[in-house]
């Protein structure tokens, strides 16, 4: 039986084991073993890629993302394999690829997948794209626009990994947020509450987030 060595993935596997019914758990264990024994590409499509497509039916939609992340890790999918699964996959399979990136790609090689997801109107893909991988590798310009896209589309900024660090005292982000808030106000539309949260982090007077995730601007808690 395959056991992910990475602590975060091991915990994910343990949670799945407690949540899945016995038939689904047995299917996942077998699929992980197959992926570990036959990684890479074999023929037009690998066995583990077929299992990724099956995961929703076998494990249920609520557990499919986690199962697919484990399968991608077991198969040691490289950036080329991840790009292939992303291009050929459903929206759910694309989400799983995005969630798997921080576990599989140490450098910026997979950024085109993140950038593609951020161009879509699928809010679940946008949310998945803004995980730890984007926090590490996305350039400042693209990251700022991704935060604004969250505000435009109603994606909660809580999904943006490492938001406090990346937004901290970012004067350009503060300017963009201020412009957007003024546009909303001029159009007699409400300003999203999340905008105020991010603006408090981005204002030049902001201090780094405290232990509870709060930041301070001009002596006041945000």
PyMOL CGO cylinders between C-alpha atoms (Angstrom):
from pymol import cmd
from pymol.cgo import CYLINDER

trace = [
    CYLINDER, 0.00, 0.00, 0.00, 1.31, 3.44, -0.91, 0.3, 1, 1, 1, 1, 1, 1,
    CYLINDER, 1.31, 3.44, -0.91, 1.79, 5.90, 1.95, 0.3, 1, 1, 1, 1, 1, 1,
    CYLINDER, 1.79, 5.90, 1.95, 2.70, 9.49, 1.01, 0.3, 1, 1, 1, 1, 1, 1,
    CYLINDER, 2.70, 9.49, 1.01, 5.90, 10.50, 2.75, 0.3, 1, 1, 1, 1, 1, 1,
    CYLINDER, 5.90, 10.50, 2.75, 5.12, 14.23, 2.85, 0.3, 1, 1, 1, 1, 1, 1,
    CYLINDER, 5.12, 14.23, 2.85, 3.40, 15.07, 6.17, 0.3, 1, 1, 1, 1, 1, 1,
    CYLINDER, 3.40, 15.07, 6.17, 0.62, 17.14, 4.59, 0.3, 1, 1, 1, 1, 1, 1,
    CYLINDER, 0.62, 17.14, 4.59, -0.19, 14.40, 2.11, 0.3, 1, 1, 1, 1, 1, 1,
    CYLINDER, -0.19, 14.40, 2.11, 0.00, 11.71, 4.76, 0.3, 1, 1, 1, 1, 1, 1,
    CYLINDER, 0.00, 11.71, 4.76, -2.57, 13.63, 6.80, 0.3, 1, 1, 1, 1, 1, 1,
    CYLINDER, -2.57, 13.63, 6.80, -4.73, 14.02, 3.69, 0.3, 1, 1, 1, 1, 1, 1,
    CYLINDER, -4.73, 14.02, 3.69, -4.55, 10.27, 3.08, 0.3, 1, 1, 1, 1, 1, 1,
    CYLINDER, -4.55, 10.27, 3.08, -5.45, 9.57, 6.71, 0.3, 1, 1, 1, 1, 1, 1,
    CYLINDER, -5.45, 9.57, 6.71, -8.50, 11.83, 6.52, 0.3, 1, 1, 1, 1, 1, 1,
    CYLINDER, -8.50, 11.83, 6.52, -9.63, 10.12, 3.34, 0.3, 1, 1, 1, 1, 1, 1,
    CYLINDER, -9.63, 10.12, 3.34, -9.24, 6.71, 4.94, 0.3, 1, 1, 1, 1, 1, 1,
    CYLINDER, -9.24, 6.71, 4.94, -11.58, 7.72, 7.74, 0.3, 1, 1, 1, 1, 1, 1,
    CYLINDER, -11.58, 7.72, 7.74, -14.12, 9.29, 5.35, 0.3, 1, 1, 1, 1, 1, 1,
    CYLINDER, -14.12, 9.29, 5.35, -14.36, 6.78, 2.52, 0.3, 1, 1, 1, 1, 1, 1,
    CYLINDER, -14.36, 6.78, 2.52, -16.56, 3.72, 2.55, 0.3, 1, 1, 1, 1, 1, 1,
    CYLINDER, -16.56, 3.72, 2.55, -14.63, 0.42, 2.44, 0.3, 1, 1, 1, 1, 1, 1,
    CYLINDER, -14.63, 0.42, 2.44, -15.08, -0.16, -1.34, 0.3, 1, 1, 1, 1, 1, 1,
    CYLINDER, -15.08, -0.16, -1.34, -13.84, 3.35, -2.15, 0.3, 1, 1, 1, 1, 1, 1,
    CYLINDER, -13.84, 3.35, -2.15, -10.93, 2.98, 0.28, 0.3, 1, 1, 1, 1, 1, 1,
    CYLINDER, -10.93, 2.98, 0.28, -9.91, -0.30, -1.35, 0.3, 1, 1, 1, 1, 1, 1,
    CYLINDER, -9.91, -0.30, -1.35, -10.14, 1.26, -4.81, 0.3, 1, 1, 1, 1, 1, 1,
    CYLINDER, -10.14, 1.26, -4.81, -7.96, 4.20, -3.76, 0.3, 1, 1, 1, 1, 1, 1,
    CYLINDER, -7.96, 4.20, -3.76, -5.30, 1.99, -2.17, 0.3, 1, 1, 1, 1, 1, 1,
    CYLINDER, -5.30, 1.99, -2.17, -5.09, -0.11, -5.33, 0.3, 1, 1, 1, 1, 1, 1,
    CYLINDER, -5.09, -0.11, -5.33, -5.00, 2.98, -7.54, 0.3, 1, 1, 1, 1, 1, 1,
    CYLINDER, -5.00, 2.98, -7.54, -2.19, 4.51, -5.46, 0.3, 1, 1, 1, 1, 1, 1,
    CYLINDER, -2.19, 4.51, -5.46, -0.19, 1.30, -5.66, 0.3, 1, 1, 1, 1, 1, 1,
    CYLINDER, -0.19, 1.30, -5.66, -0.62, 1.22, -9.44, 0.3, 1, 1, 1, 1, 1, 1,
    CYLINDER, -0.62, 1.22, -9.44, 0.47, 4.84, -9.75, 0.3, 1, 1, 1, 1, 1, 1,
    CYLINDER, 0.47, 4.84, -9.75, 3.55, 4.25, -7.58, 0.3, 1, 1, 1, 1, 1, 1,
    CYLINDER, 3.55, 4.25, -7.58, 4.50, 1.08, -9.48, 0.3, 1, 1, 1, 1, 1, 1,
    CYLINDER, 4.50, 1.08, -9.48, 3.96, 2.59, -12.94, 0.3, 1, 1, 1, 1, 1, 1,
    CYLINDER, 3.96, 2.59, -12.94, 4.68, 6.33, -12.80, 0.3, 1, 1, 1, 1, 1, 1,
    CYLINDER, 4.68, 6.33, -12.80, 5.31, 8.45, -15.85, 0.3, 1, 1, 1, 1, 1, 1,
    CYLINDER, 5.31, 8.45, -15.85, 3.69, 7.95, -19.23, 0.3, 1, 1, 1, 1, 1, 1,
    CYLINDER, 3.69, 7.95, -19.23, 2.96, 4.55, -20.73, 0.3, 1, 1, 1, 1, 1, 1,
    CYLINDER, 2.96, 4.55, -20.73, 1.28, 4.59, -24.14, 0.3, 1, 1, 1, 1, 1, 1,
    CYLINDER, 1.28, 4.59, -24.14, -1.31, 7.19, -25.10, 0.3, 1, 1, 1, 1, 1, 1,
    CYLINDER, -1.31, 7.19, -25.10, -2.56, 7.38, -21.49, 0.3, 1, 1, 1, 1, 1, 1,
    CYLINDER, -2.56, 7.38, -21.49, -1.22, 5.95, -18.24, 0.3, 1, 1, 1, 1, 1, 1,
    CYLINDER, -1.22, 5.95, -18.24, -3.22, 3.79, -15.87, 0.3, 1, 1, 1, 1, 1, 1,
    CYLINDER, -3.22, 3.79, -15.87, -2.95, 6.44, -13.16, 0.3, 1, 1, 1, 1, 1, 1,
    CYLINDER, -2.95, 6.44, -13.16, -4.47, 9.01, -15.51, 0.3, 1, 1, 1, 1, 1, 1,
    CYLINDER, -4.47, 9.01, -15.51, -7.46, 6.73, -16.01, 0.3, 1, 1, 1, 1, 1, 1,
    CYLINDER, -7.46, 6.73, -16.01, -7.77, 6.45, -12.24, 0.3, 1, 1, 1, 1, 1, 1,
    CYLINDER, -7.77, 6.45, -12.24, -7.78, 10.24, -11.92, 0.3, 1, 1, 1, 1, 1, 1,
    CYLINDER, -7.78, 10.24, -11.92, -10.72, 10.33, -14.31, 0.3, 1, 1, 1, 1, 1, 1,
    CYLINDER, -10.72, 10.33, -14.31, -12.49, 7.64, -12.23, 0.3, 1, 1, 1, 1, 1, 1,
    CYLINDER, -12.49, 7.64, -12.23, -11.93, 9.26, -8.85, 0.3, 1, 1, 1, 1, 1, 1,
    CYLINDER, -11.93, 9.26, -8.85, -15.16, 11.27, -8.79, 0.3, 1, 1, 1, 1, 1, 1,
    CYLINDER, -15.16, 11.27, -8.79, -17.27, 8.19, -9.42, 0.3, 1, 1, 1, 1, 1, 1,
    CYLINDER, -17.27, 8.19, -9.42, -15.29, 5.94, -7.10, 0.3, 1, 1, 1, 1, 1, 1,
    CYLINDER, -15.29, 5.94, -7.10, -14.70, 8.28, -4.14, 0.3, 1, 1, 1, 1, 1, 1,
    CYLINDER, -14.70, 8.28, -4.14, -17.57, 10.75, -4.53, 0.3, 1, 1, 1, 1, 1, 1,
    CYLINDER, -17.57, 10.75, -4.53, -17.32, 14.40, -5.60, 0.3, 1, 1, 1, 1, 1, 1,
    CYLINDER, -17.32, 14.40, -5.60, -16.59, 15.58, -2.05, 0.3, 1, 1, 1, 1, 1, 1,
    CYLINDER, -16.59, 15.58, -2.05, -13.44, 13.42, -1.83, 0.3, 1, 1, 1, 1, 1, 1,
    CYLINDER, -13.44, 13.42, -1.83, -12.33, 13.40, -5.45, 0.3, 1, 1, 1, 1, 1, 1,
    CYLINDER, -12.33, 13.40, -5.45, -9.96, 16.38, -5.23, 0.3, 1, 1, 1, 1, 1, 1,
    CYLINDER, -9.96, 16.38, -5.23, -8.02, 14.79, -2.38, 0.3, 1, 1, 1, 1, 1, 1,
    CYLINDER, -8.02, 14.79, -2.38, -7.89, 11.39, -4.08, 0.3, 1, 1, 1, 1, 1, 1,
    CYLINDER, -7.89, 11.39, -4.08, -6.60, 12.96, -7.29, 0.3, 1, 1, 1, 1, 1, 1,
    CYLINDER, -6.60, 12.96, -7.29, -3.89, 14.92, -5.47, 0.3, 1, 1, 1, 1, 1, 1,
    CYLINDER, -3.89, 14.92, -5.47, -2.69, 11.68, -3.85, 0.3, 1, 1, 1, 1, 1, 1,
    CYLINDER, -2.69, 11.68, -3.85, -2.72, 9.89, -7.22, 0.3, 1, 1, 1, 1, 1, 1,
    CYLINDER, -2.72, 9.89, -7.22, -0.69, 12.65, -8.88, 0.3, 1, 1, 1, 1, 1, 1,
    CYLINDER, -0.69, 12.65, -8.88, 1.84, 12.50, -6.06, 0.3, 1, 1, 1, 1, 1, 1,
    CYLINDER, 1.84, 12.50, -6.06, 2.04, 8.69, -6.15, 0.3, 1, 1, 1, 1, 1, 1,
    CYLINDER, 2.04, 8.69, -6.15, 2.66, 8.85, -9.92, 0.3, 1, 1, 1, 1, 1, 1,
    CYLINDER, 2.66, 8.85, -9.92, 5.39, 11.45, -9.36, 0.3, 1, 1, 1, 1, 1, 1,
    CYLINDER, 5.39, 11.45, -9.36, 3.80, 13.57, -12.08, 0.3, 1, 1, 1, 1, 1, 1,
    CYLINDER, 3.80, 13.57, -12.08, 6.27, 16.07, -13.53, 0.3, 1, 1, 1, 1, 1, 1,
    CYLINDER, 6.27, 16.07, -13.53, 5.30, 19.45, -15.04, 0.3, 1, 1, 1, 1, 1, 1,
    CYLINDER, 5.30, 19.45, -15.04, 4.72, 17.91, -18.48, 0.3, 1, 1, 1, 1, 1, 1,
    CYLINDER, 4.72, 17.91, -18.48, 2.40, 15.23, -17.07, 0.3, 1, 1, 1, 1, 1, 1,
    CYLINDER, 2.40, 15.23, -17.07, 0.58, 17.79, -14.94, 0.3, 1, 1, 1, 1, 1, 1,
    CYLINDER, 0.58, 17.79, -14.94, 0.09, 20.03, -17.97, 0.3, 1, 1, 1, 1, 1, 1,
    CYLINDER, 0.09, 20.03, -17.97, -1.29, 17.09, -19.96, 0.3, 1, 1, 1, 1, 1, 1,
    CYLINDER, -1.29, 17.09, -19.96, -3.76, 16.13, -17.22, 0.3, 1, 1, 1, 1, 1, 1,
    CYLINDER, -3.76, 16.13, -17.22, -4.77, 19.78, -16.86, 0.3, 1, 1, 1, 1, 1, 1,
    CYLINDER, -4.77, 19.78, -16.86, -5.30, 20.34, -20.59, 0.3, 1, 1, 1, 1, 1, 1,
    CYLINDER, -5.30, 20.34, -20.59, -7.26, 17.12, -21.10, 0.3, 1, 1, 1, 1, 1, 1,
    CYLINDER, -7.26, 17.12, -21.10, -9.14, 17.08, -17.81, 0.3, 1, 1, 1, 1, 1, 1,
    CYLINDER, -9.14, 17.08, -17.81, -12.49, 18.27, -16.59, 0.3, 1, 1, 1, 1, 1, 1,
    CYLINDER, -12.49, 18.27, -16.59, -12.74, 21.34, -14.38, 0.3, 1, 1, 1, 1, 1, 1,
    CYLINDER, -12.74, 21.34, -14.38, -12.63, 19.06, -11.32, 0.3, 1, 1, 1, 1, 1, 1,
    CYLINDER, -12.63, 19.06, -11.32, -9.47, 17.34, -12.59, 0.3, 1, 1, 1, 1, 1, 1,
    CYLINDER, -9.47, 17.34, -12.59, -7.88, 20.72, -13.31, 0.3, 1, 1, 1, 1, 1, 1,
    CYLINDER, -7.88, 20.72, -13.31, -8.59, 21.80, -9.75, 0.3, 1, 1, 1, 1, 1, 1,
    CYLINDER, -8.59, 21.80, -9.75, -6.80, 18.72, -8.46, 0.3, 1, 1, 1, 1, 1, 1,
    CYLINDER, -6.80, 18.72, -8.46, -3.75, 19.50, -10.59, 0.3, 1, 1, 1, 1, 1, 1,
    CYLINDER, -3.75, 19.50, -10.59, -3.63, 23.02, -9.15, 0.3, 1, 1, 1, 1, 1, 1,
    CYLINDER, -3.63, 23.02, -9.15, -3.93, 21.68, -5.60, 0.3, 1, 1, 1, 1, 1, 1,
    CYLINDER, -3.93, 21.68, -5.60, -1.10, 19.22, -6.29, 0.3, 1, 1, 1, 1, 1, 1,
    CYLINDER, -1.10, 19.22, -6.29, 1.40, 21.79, -7.59, 0.3, 1, 1, 1, 1, 1, 1,
    CYLINDER, 1.40, 21.79, -7.59, 3.02, 22.75, -4.25, 0.3, 1, 1, 1, 1, 1, 1,
    CYLINDER, 3.02, 22.75, -4.25, 3.65, 19.06, -3.54, 0.3, 1, 1, 1, 1, 1, 1,
    CYLINDER, 3.65, 19.06, -3.54, 5.16, 18.22, -6.93, 0.3, 1, 1, 1, 1, 1, 1,
    CYLINDER, 5.16, 18.22, -6.93, 6.81, 21.24, -8.57, 0.3, 1, 1, 1, 1, 1, 1,
    CYLINDER, 6.81, 21.24, -8.57, 9.55, 23.03, -6.61, 0.3, 1, 1, 1, 1, 1, 1,
    CYLINDER, 9.55, 23.03, -6.61, 10.13, 25.79, -9.16, 0.3, 1, 1, 1, 1, 1, 1,
    CYLINDER, 10.13, 25.79, -9.16, 8.03, 28.06, -11.40, 0.3, 1, 1, 1, 1, 1, 1,
    CYLINDER, 8.03, 28.06, -11.40, 7.71, 25.55, -14.26, 0.3, 1, 1, 1, 1, 1, 1,
    CYLINDER, 7.71, 25.55, -14.26, 3.95, 25.06, -13.74, 0.3, 1, 1, 1, 1, 1, 1,
    CYLINDER, 3.95, 25.06, -13.74, 3.03, 28.74, -13.62, 0.3, 1, 1, 1, 1, 1, 1,
    CYLINDER, 3.03, 28.74, -13.62, 1.30, 28.58, -17.05, 0.3, 1, 1, 1, 1, 1, 1,
    CYLINDER, 1.30, 28.58, -17.05, -1.33, 26.33, -15.46, 0.3, 1, 1, 1, 1, 1, 1,
    CYLINDER, -1.33, 26.33, -15.46, -1.95, 28.83, -12.67, 0.3, 1, 1, 1, 1, 1, 1,
    CYLINDER, -1.95, 28.83, -12.67, -2.15, 31.70, -15.14, 0.3, 1, 1, 1, 1, 1, 1,
    CYLINDER, -2.15, 31.70, -15.14, -4.59, 29.77, -17.32, 0.3, 1, 1, 1, 1, 1, 1,
    CYLINDER, -4.59, 29.77, -17.32, -6.85, 29.07, -14.34, 0.3, 1, 1, 1, 1, 1, 1,
    CYLINDER, -6.85, 29.07, -14.34, -6.81, 32.73, -13.37, 0.3, 1, 1, 1, 1, 1, 1,
    CYLINDER, -6.81, 32.73, -13.37, -8.05, 33.69, -16.83, 0.3, 1, 1, 1, 1, 1, 1,
    CYLINDER, -8.05, 33.69, -16.83, -11.17, 31.53, -16.50, 0.3, 1, 1, 1, 1, 1, 1,
    CYLINDER, -11.17, 31.53, -16.50, -14.55, 32.51, -15.10, 0.3, 1, 1, 1, 1, 1, 1,
    CYLINDER, -14.55, 32.51, -15.10, -14.72, 29.33, -13.02, 0.3, 1, 1, 1, 1, 1, 1,
    CYLINDER, -14.72, 29.33, -13.02, -14.50, 30.63, -9.45, 0.3, 1, 1, 1, 1, 1, 1,
    CYLINDER, -14.50, 30.63, -9.45, -13.49, 27.22, -8.08, 0.3, 1, 1, 1, 1, 1, 1,
    CYLINDER, -13.49, 27.22, -8.08, -10.55, 27.10, -10.49, 0.3, 1, 1, 1, 1, 1, 1,
    CYLINDER, -10.55, 27.10, -10.49, -9.57, 30.65, -9.54, 0.3, 1, 1, 1, 1, 1, 1,
    CYLINDER, -9.57, 30.65, -9.54, -9.65, 29.68, -5.86, 0.3, 1, 1, 1, 1, 1, 1,
    CYLINDER, -9.65, 29.68, -5.86, -7.58, 26.53, -6.47, 0.3, 1, 1, 1, 1, 1, 1,
    CYLINDER, -7.58, 26.53, -6.47, -5.03, 28.52, -8.47, 0.3, 1, 1, 1, 1, 1, 1,
    CYLINDER, -5.03, 28.52, -8.47, -4.29, 30.85, -5.54, 0.3, 1, 1, 1, 1, 1, 1,
    CYLINDER, -4.29, 30.85, -5.54, -2.86, 28.24, -3.21, 0.3, 1, 1, 1, 1, 1, 1,
    CYLINDER, -2.86, 28.24, -3.21, 0.71, 27.95, -1.87, 0.3, 1, 1, 1, 1, 1, 1,
    CYLINDER, 0.71, 27.95, -1.87, 2.25, 27.44, -5.31, 0.3, 1, 1, 1, 1, 1, 1,
    CYLINDER, 2.25, 27.44, -5.31, 0.98, 30.80, -6.55, 0.3, 1, 1, 1, 1, 1, 1,
    CYLINDER, 0.98, 30.80, -6.55, 2.03, 32.45, -3.28, 0.3, 1, 1, 1, 1, 1, 1,
    CYLINDER, 2.03, 32.45, -3.28, 5.61, 31.27, -3.89, 0.3, 1, 1, 1, 1, 1, 1,
    CYLINDER, 5.61, 31.27, -3.89, 5.97, 31.85, -7.60, 0.3, 1, 1, 1, 1, 1, 1,
    CYLINDER, 5.97, 31.85, -7.60, 3.40, 34.22, -9.10, 0.3, 1, 1, 1, 1, 1, 1,
    CYLINDER, 3.40, 34.22, -9.10, 4.91, 37.60, -10.04, 0.3, 1, 1, 1, 1, 1, 1,
    CYLINDER, 4.91, 37.60, -10.04, 3.64, 40.68, -8.24, 0.3, 1, 1, 1, 1, 1, 1,
    CYLINDER, 3.64, 40.68, -8.24, 1.70, 42.12, -11.20, 0.3, 1, 1, 1, 1, 1, 1,
    CYLINDER, 1.70, 42.12, -11.20, -0.22, 38.90, -11.89, 0.3, 1, 1, 1, 1, 1, 1,
    CYLINDER, -0.22, 38.90, -11.89, -0.78, 38.24, -8.19, 0.3, 1, 1, 1, 1, 1, 1,
    CYLINDER, -0.78, 38.24, -8.19, -2.30, 41.69, -7.62, 0.3, 1, 1, 1, 1, 1, 1,
    CYLINDER, -2.30, 41.69, -7.62, -4.70, 41.20, -10.52, 0.3, 1, 1, 1, 1, 1, 1,
    CYLINDER, -4.70, 41.20, -10.52, -5.61, 37.77, -9.17, 0.3, 1, 1, 1, 1, 1, 1,
    CYLINDER, -5.61, 37.77, -9.17, -6.57, 39.34, -5.84, 0.3, 1, 1, 1, 1, 1, 1,
    CYLINDER, -6.57, 39.34, -5.84, -8.71, 41.88, -7.68, 0.3, 1, 1, 1, 1, 1, 1,
    CYLINDER, -8.71, 41.88, -7.68, -10.32, 39.08, -9.67, 0.3, 1, 1, 1, 1, 1, 1,
    CYLINDER, -10.32, 39.08, -9.67, -11.35, 37.49, -6.36, 0.3, 1, 1, 1, 1, 1, 1,
    CYLINDER, -11.35, 37.49, -6.36, -13.09, 40.72, -5.44, 0.3, 1, 1, 1, 1, 1, 1,
    CYLINDER, -13.09, 40.72, -5.44, -14.75, 41.01, -8.88, 0.3, 1, 1, 1, 1, 1, 1,
    CYLINDER, -14.75, 41.01, -8.88, -16.05, 37.44, -8.86, 0.3, 1, 1, 1, 1, 1, 1,
    CYLINDER, -16.05, 37.44, -8.86, -16.88, 36.95, -5.19, 0.3, 1, 1, 1, 1, 1, 1,
    CYLINDER, -16.88, 36.95, -5.19, -14.11, 34.46, -4.42, 0.3, 1, 1, 1, 1, 1, 1,
    CYLINDER, -14.11, 34.46, -4.42, -13.33, 34.90, -0.70, 0.3, 1, 1, 1, 1, 1, 1,
    CYLINDER, -13.33, 34.90, -0.70, -9.82, 36.24, -0.16, 0.3, 1, 1, 1, 1, 1, 1,
    CYLINDER, -9.82, 36.24, -0.16, -9.42, 33.63, 2.58, 0.3, 1, 1, 1, 1, 1, 1,
    CYLINDER, -9.42, 33.63, 2.58, -8.48, 31.21, -0.23, 0.3, 1, 1, 1, 1, 1, 1,
    CYLINDER, -8.48, 31.21, -0.23, -5.44, 33.32, -1.19, 0.3, 1, 1, 1, 1, 1, 1,
    CYLINDER, -5.44, 33.32, -1.19, -2.46, 31.58, 0.36, 0.3, 1, 1, 1, 1, 1, 1,
    CYLINDER, -2.46, 31.58, 0.36, 0.02, 33.78, 2.23, 0.3, 1, 1, 1, 1, 1, 1,
    CYLINDER, 0.02, 33.78, 2.23, -2.16, 36.83, 1.65, 0.3, 1, 1, 1, 1, 1, 1,
    CYLINDER, -2.16, 36.83, 1.65, -0.86, 38.84, 4.61, 0.3, 1, 1, 1, 1, 1, 1,
    CYLINDER, -0.86, 38.84, 4.61, 2.79, 38.46, 3.61, 0.3, 1, 1, 1, 1, 1, 1,
    CYLINDER, 2.79, 38.46, 3.61, 2.33, 39.15, -0.09, 0.3, 1, 1, 1, 1, 1, 1,
    CYLINDER, 2.33, 39.15, -0.09, -0.05, 42.08, 0.39, 0.3, 1, 1, 1, 1, 1, 1,
    CYLINDER, -0.05, 42.08, 0.39, 1.95, 43.68, 3.21, 0.3, 1, 1, 1, 1, 1, 1,
    CYLINDER, 1.95, 43.68, 3.21, 2.60, 47.38, 2.53, 0.3, 1, 1, 1, 1, 1, 1,
    CYLINDER, 2.60, 47.38, 2.53, 2.11, 46.87, -1.23, 0.3, 1, 1, 1, 1, 1, 1,
    CYLINDER, 2.11, 46.87, -1.23, 1.46, 50.45, -2.32, 0.3, 1, 1, 1, 1, 1, 1,
    CYLINDER, 1.46, 50.45, -2.32, 0.53, 49.47, -5.88, 0.3, 1, 1, 1, 1, 1, 1,
    CYLINDER, 0.53, 49.47, -5.88, -2.04, 46.95, -4.63, 0.3, 1, 1, 1, 1, 1, 1,
    CYLINDER, -2.04, 46.95, -4.63, -3.41, 49.59, -2.25, 0.3, 1, 1, 1, 1, 1, 1,
    CYLINDER, -3.41, 49.59, -2.25, -3.77, 52.02, -5.18, 0.3, 1, 1, 1, 1, 1, 1,
    CYLINDER, -3.77, 52.02, -5.18, -5.60, 49.41, -7.29, 0.3, 1, 1, 1, 1, 1, 1,
    CYLINDER, -5.60, 49.41, -7.29, -7.92, 48.56, -4.43, 0.3, 1, 1, 1, 1, 1, 1,
    CYLINDER, -7.92, 48.56, -4.43, -8.63, 52.23, -3.78, 0.3, 1, 1, 1, 1, 1, 1,
    CYLINDER, -8.63, 52.23, -3.78, -9.46, 52.81, -7.45, 0.3, 1, 1, 1, 1, 1, 1,
    CYLINDER, -9.46, 52.81, -7.45, -11.81, 49.84, -7.45, 0.3, 1, 1, 1, 1, 1, 1,
    CYLINDER, -11.81, 49.84, -7.45, -13.52, 51.00, -4.26, 0.3, 1, 1, 1, 1, 1, 1,
    CYLINDER, -13.52, 51.00, -4.26, -14.06, 54.47, -5.73, 0.3, 1, 1, 1, 1, 1, 1,
    CYLINDER, -14.06, 54.47, -5.73, -15.50, 52.97, -8.94, 0.3, 1, 1, 1, 1, 1, 1,
    CYLINDER, -15.50, 52.97, -8.94, -17.95, 50.89, -6.90, 0.3, 1, 1, 1, 1, 1, 1,
    CYLINDER, -17.95, 50.89, -6.90, -18.96, 53.84, -4.77, 0.3, 1, 1, 1, 1, 1, 1,
    CYLINDER, -18.96, 53.84, -4.77, -19.43, 56.11, -7.80, 0.3, 1, 1, 1, 1, 1, 1,
    CYLINDER, -19.43, 56.11, -7.80, -21.68, 53.47, -9.37, 0.3, 1, 1, 1, 1, 1, 1,
    CYLINDER, -21.68, 53.47, -9.37, -23.67, 53.25, -6.11, 0.3, 1, 1, 1, 1, 1, 1,
    CYLINDER, -23.67, 53.25, -6.11, -22.59, 49.65, -5.61, 0.3, 1, 1, 1, 1, 1, 1,
    CYLINDER, -22.59, 49.65, -5.61, -21.40, 48.13, -2.34, 0.3, 1, 1, 1, 1, 1, 1,
    CYLINDER, -21.40, 48.13, -2.34, -17.68, 47.77, -1.73, 0.3, 1, 1, 1, 1, 1, 1,
    CYLINDER, -17.68, 47.77, -1.73, -16.83, 44.14, -0.85, 0.3, 1, 1, 1, 1, 1, 1,
    CYLINDER, -16.83, 44.14, -0.85, -15.88, 43.69, 2.79, 0.3, 1, 1, 1, 1, 1, 1,
    CYLINDER, -15.88, 43.69, 2.79, -12.88, 41.65, 1.65, 0.3, 1, 1, 1, 1, 1, 1,
    CYLINDER, -12.88, 41.65, 1.65, -11.55, 44.75, -0.13, 0.3, 1, 1, 1, 1, 1, 1,
    CYLINDER, -11.55, 44.75, -0.13, -11.24, 46.57, 3.19, 0.3, 1, 1, 1, 1, 1, 1,
    CYLINDER, -11.24, 46.57, 3.19, -9.44, 43.57, 4.68, 0.3, 1, 1, 1, 1, 1, 1,
    CYLINDER, -9.44, 43.57, 4.68, -6.86, 43.47, 1.90, 0.3, 1, 1, 1, 1, 1, 1,
    CYLINDER, -6.86, 43.47, 1.90, -6.50, 47.26, 1.82, 0.3, 1, 1, 1, 1, 1, 1,
    CYLINDER, -6.50, 47.26, 1.82, -5.64, 47.25, 5.54, 0.3, 1, 1, 1, 1, 1, 1,
    CYLINDER, -5.64, 47.25, 5.54, -2.79, 44.86, 4.75, 0.3, 1, 1, 1, 1, 1, 1,
    CYLINDER, -2.79, 44.86, 4.75, -1.60, 46.71, 1.65, 0.3, 1, 1, 1, 1, 1, 1,
    CYLINDER, -1.60, 46.71, 1.65, -1.56, 50.29, 2.94, 0.3, 1, 1, 1, 1, 1, 1,
    CYLINDER, -1.56, 50.29, 2.94, 2.03, 51.54, 3.36, 0.3, 1, 1, 1, 1, 1, 1,
    CYLINDER, 2.03, 51.54, 3.36, 1.42, 52.15, 7.09, 0.3, 1, 1, 1, 1, 1, 1,
    CYLINDER, 1.42, 52.15, 7.09, 0.47, 48.50, 7.68, 0.3, 1, 1, 1, 1, 1, 1,
    CYLINDER, 0.47, 48.50, 7.68, 2.60, 46.43, 10.01, 0.3, 1, 1, 1, 1, 1, 1,
    CYLINDER, 2.60, 46.43, 10.01, 3.06, 42.68, 9.53, 0.3, 1, 1, 1, 1, 1, 1,
    CYLINDER, 3.06, 42.68, 9.53, 0.22, 40.38, 10.58, 0.3, 1, 1, 1, 1, 1, 1,
    CYLINDER, 0.22, 40.38, 10.58, 0.20, 39.41, 14.23, 0.3, 1, 1, 1, 1, 1, 1,
    CYLINDER, 0.20, 39.41, 14.23, -0.12, 35.91, 15.69, 0.3, 1, 1, 1, 1, 1, 1,
    CYLINDER, -0.12, 35.91, 15.69, -3.91, 35.92, 15.17, 0.3, 1, 1, 1, 1, 1, 1,
    CYLINDER, -3.91, 35.92, 15.17, -3.67, 37.10, 11.56, 0.3, 1, 1, 1, 1, 1, 1,
    CYLINDER, -3.67, 37.10, 11.56, -4.59, 40.74, 12.30, 0.3, 1, 1, 1, 1, 1, 1,
    CYLINDER, -4.59, 40.74, 12.30, -2.64, 43.66, 10.93, 0.3, 1, 1, 1, 1, 1, 1,
    CYLINDER, -2.64, 43.66, 10.93, -2.41, 47.19, 12.21, 0.3, 1, 1, 1, 1, 1, 1,
    CYLINDER, -2.41, 47.19, 12.21, -2.68, 50.42, 10.26, 0.3, 1, 1, 1, 1, 1, 1,
    CYLINDER, -2.68, 50.42, 10.26, -2.33, 53.85, 11.80, 0.3, 1, 1, 1, 1, 1, 1,
    CYLINDER, -2.33, 53.85, 11.80, -2.55, 52.30, 15.25, 0.3, 1, 1, 1, 1, 1, 1,
    CYLINDER, -2.55, 52.30, 15.25, -5.87, 50.52, 14.61, 0.3, 1, 1, 1, 1, 1, 1,
    CYLINDER, -5.87, 50.52, 14.61, -6.54, 46.84, 14.12, 0.3, 1, 1, 1, 1, 1, 1,
    CYLINDER, -6.54, 46.84, 14.12, -7.84, 46.04, 10.68, 0.3, 1, 1, 1, 1, 1, 1,
]
cmd.load_cgo(trace, "trace")
